[in-house]
């Protein structure tokens, strides 16, 4: 991503965070995983749920997740079908 586009994205995300009372944290690209554990990997008629935790070579603990499908929409509204 070019630097100007990244700056515009950061500015927009900062405004959204401010309006919602959240805090924006810019995360660097994940490092090399020294250890990784899959916490959840489920698929059913309500969608998919995947969550993992990894300990990176520099000691960073990173927890990631991705949920998609009708179960997300039931909770968040019809316009939202997935989240990370």
Number of C-alpha atoms within 10 A of each C-alpha: 6 6 8 9 10 11 12 11 12 15 12 12 16 16 15 14 14 12 9 9 9 11 12 13 10 8 6 6 6 11 14 12 16 12 11 14 11 13 14 14 13 12 13 9 8 14 16 18 21 16 16 15 17 20 17 16 12 10 11 14 14 14 14 12 15 14 19 18 18 18 18 20 16 12 10 13 11 10 8 14 17 17 12 10
